Amino acid sequence: MTAAPELRRALADHVHTDDPAWRRALETVPRELFLGDALFRPSGTQWEPVHRDQAGADDWLHMVYKDQTWVTQLDGLTAAEAPGPMAGRPTSSSTLPSLIVRMLDLAGIRDGDKVLEIGTGTGYSTAILCHRLGDDQVVSVEYDPELAAAAAEHIHAAGYHPTLITGDGLAGYKDAAEYDATVATCAVRHVPPAWLYQVRDGGTITTTISGWMLASGLIRLTVQEDGTATGWFAGDRIGYMLARPHERPPRPTFYPHPGQTRPTRVDPGLLEDWTGQFVAQLAAPSAELMTTGDGVILVDVATGSQAWTEPADDGWQVHQHGPLHLWDAVEDALTTWQGAGAPPQSDFGMTVDADGTQRVWLGALDGPAWNLPV
């Protein structure tokens, strides 16, 4: 049987970081304490619960110390509670360790910093922070009371005692402000104002900007003295689950309406590109994206507007129905992006203005820009 310390060292060897303090944290914090007795692993179109006592001690430890995200909750149901393989939407997970370290590296966290973590989850990343900074320098907020209680048990069992809050992470935690850095392990459609108010001048906010098309962009913003913030997207192809208050509302079954029909100016296949999908989401922030073998479908959950594409002659045509011309907006944004040479996501930046407007821009502050839904 392979011992856990050996597996932790192997994990630390695998994860790239130039900061030896994060390596020491990976070698020390026992990830097995944070995954409880069961987790979900993908099985075709479903999720299969795997129980520690059924997997065997050695196999379980090797699973735990894979550099992999393990889903621990689907639609509010934990893996331990699942009766068998099931479909569902992940609502909590233990993030792969390399991504945890990547976020902390990007945030520029150093010894002595005070950090607000949004999304305690299993508590593993919280313990990593505590090992580096000390308990007094870490505040972590978890939305789900059941997850918060389990995470507290895990964190305390590992020997750490940070400030743990159960509540809406979008409100931050003002009682312990100011923070040198806020790091979110969930995605947001826009940066909550409370995060900006609670970070010191010159401090950072590291999060993923996502939306209802489920495109994502990892960004670090630096907060300025005048309350504004700006930063560049990192370009990493990663995504987190949306914060629950930012999740998509229920959408009725899609039924296509012909509406107005015209040829498209861009290939709908551009929405399969990481940055192309992100650009489309900027242009139609309240629309969901579905794909079919014959094209793409956009449905605006607020107005019921829809756009769907299909092959036509040597190209594509789009049908648009409802008050919002979704494809027009997406097409204009994609054309602008292509006109700039279709640059990667790392060529995009974001600014939070003094009036609260949040803009994602391309190339420069005065370049093409799209407002986030604040």
GINOR-V182686 format. One record per residue. N is the residue number from 1. SS is DSSP state (~ for helix, > for strand, _ for the rest). PHI is phi in whole degrees, 0 to 359 (999 if undefined). Layout:
{{N/SS/PHI} {N/SS/PHI}}
//
This chain:
{{1/_/999} {2/_/280} {3/_/285} {4/~/301} {5/~/300} {6/~/295} {7/~/292} {8/~/294} {9/~/295} {10/~/296} {11/~/297} {12/~/297} {13/~/295} {14/~/284} {15/_/279} {16/_/274} {17/_/202} {18/_/269} {19/_/255} {20/~/297} {21/~/294} {22/~/290} {23/~/299} {24/~/298} {25/~/296} {26/~/297} {27/~/286} {28/~/256} {29/_/286} {30/_/279} {31/~/299} {32/~/299} {33/~/291} {34/~/259} {35/_/256} {36/_/61} {37/_/254} {38/>/200} {39/>/212} {40/>/259} {41/>/234} {42/>/295} {43/>/218} {44/_/64} {45/_/266} {46/>/240} {47/>/241} {48/>/255} {49/>/286} {50/>/242} {51/>/258} {52/~/301} {53/~/290} {54/~/273} {55/~/286} {56/_/93} {57/~/301} {58/~/291} {59/~/297} {60/~/299} {61/~/297} {62/~/295} {63/~/295} {64/~/303} {65/_/263} {66/_/290} {67/_/280} {68/_/214} {69/_/279} {70/>/250} {71/>/287} {72/>/245} {73/>/210} {74/>/240} {75/_/47} {76/_/85} {77/>/255} {78/>/283} {79/~/298} {80/~/295} {81/~/270} {82/_/290} {83/_/285} {84/_/172} {85/_/305} {86/>/208} {87/_/271} {88/_/160} {89/_/253} {90/>/302} {91/>/240} {92/>/198} {93/>/203} {94/>/259} {95/_/297} {96/_/302} {97/~/303} {98/~/296} {99/~/286} {100/~/303} {101/~/294} {102/~/300} {103/~/298} {104/~/290} {105/~/297} {106/~/298} {107/~/293} {108/_/72} {109/_/290} {110/_/228} {111/_/307} {112/_/92} {113/_/288} {114/_/254} {115/>/238} {116/>/257} {117/>/257} {118/>/258} {119/_/102} {120/_/292} {121/_/59} {122/_/282} {123/_/99} {124/~/296} {125/~/294} {126/~/298} {127/~/294} {128/~/301} {129/~/297} {130/~/298} {131/~/299} {132/~/281} {133/~/255} {134/_/97} {135/~/303} {136/~/292} {137/~/259} {138/>/235} {139/>/237} {140/>/229} {141/>/242} {142/>/236} {143/_/285} {144/_/273} {145/~/300} {146/~/294} {147/~/294} {148/~/299} {149/~/294} {150/~/295} {151/~/298} {152/~/299} {153/~/299} {154/~/298} {155/~/296} {156/~/292} {157/~/297} {158/_/278} {159/_/96} {160/_/244} {161/_/219} {162/_/283} {163/>/280} {164/>/245} {165/>/239} {166/>/258} {167/_/168} {168/_/280} {169/~/297} {170/~/293} {171/~/269} {172/_/62} {173/_/209} {174/~/291} {175/~/295} {176/~/252} {177/_/293} {178/_/265} {179/>/248} {180/>/281} {181/>/206} {182/>/244} {183/>/234} {184/>/252} {185/>/262} {186/>/226} {187/>/265} {188/>/226} {189/_/281} {190/_/204} {191/_/282} {192/_/297} {193/~/304} {194/~/300} {195/~/298} {196/~/294} {197/~/292} {198/~/266} {199/>/261} {200/>/294} {201/>/301} {202/>/87} {203/>/284} {204/>/234} {205/>/236} {206/>/243} {207/>/204} {208/>/249} {209/>/269} {210/_/226} {211/_/184} {212/_/279} {213/_/271} {214/_/66} {215/_/281} {216/_/221} {217/>/215} {218/>/274} {219/>/218} {220/>/244} {221/>/256} {222/>/254} {223/>/274} {224/_/262} {225/_/298} {226/_/274} {227/_/89} {228/_/277} {229/>/208} {230/>/209} {231/>/180} {232/>/251} {233/>/289} {234/_/280} {235/_/92} {236/_/294} {237/_/269} {238/_/228} {239/_/212} {240/_/243} {241/_/295} {242/>/296} {243/_/306} {244/~/302} {245/~/294} {246/~/260} {247/_/294} {248/_/293} {249/_/287} {250/_/301} {251/_/238} {252/_/293} {253/_/304} {254/_/282} {255/_/235} {256/_/290} {257/_/246} {258/_/300} {259/_/55} {260/>/271} {261/>/240} {262/>/204} {263/>/292} {264/_/276} {265/_/263} {266/_/228} {267/_/285} {268/~/303} {269/~/299} {270/~/299} {271/~/284} {272/~/274} {273/_/283} {274/~/306} {275/~/284} {276/~/300} {277/~/293} {278/~/297} {279/~/297} {280/~/299} {281/~/294} {282/~/299} {283/~/283} {284/_/226} {285/_/290} {286/_/255} {287/>/256} {288/>/266} {289/>/244} {290/>/232} {291/>/239} {292/>/230} {293/_/295} {294/_/253} {295/>/154} {296/>/236} {297/>/231} {298/>/242} {299/>/229} {300/>/275} {301/_/286} {302/_/276} {303/_/248} {304/_/80} {305/_/299} {306/>/214} {307/>/216} {308/>/216} {309/>/250} {310/>/207} {311/>/298} {312/>/208} {313/_/52} {314/_/262} {315/>/216} {316/>/224} {317/>/231} {318/>/236} {319/>/251} {320/>/236} {321/>/222} {322/_/107} {323/_/292} {324/_/259} {325/_/271} {326/~/299} {327/~/291} {328/~/302} {329/~/295} {330/~/295} {331/~/296} {332/~/299} {333/~/293} {334/~/294} {335/~/295} {336/~/298} {337/~/297} {338/~/296} {339/~/297} {340/_/272} {341/_/97} {342/_/51} {343/_/291} {344/_/289} {345/~/297} {346/~/293} {347/~/272} {348/>/257} {349/>/230} {350/>/217} {351/>/227} {352/>/257} {353/_/277} {354/_/298} {355/_/275} {356/_/94} {357/_/297} {358/>/240} {359/>/239} {360/>/257} {361/>/235} {362/>/249} {363/_/87} {364/_/200} {365/_/304} {366/_/262} {367/_/280} {368/_/305} {369/>/217} {370/>/225} {371/>/279} {372/_/280} {373/_/283} {374/_/264}}
//
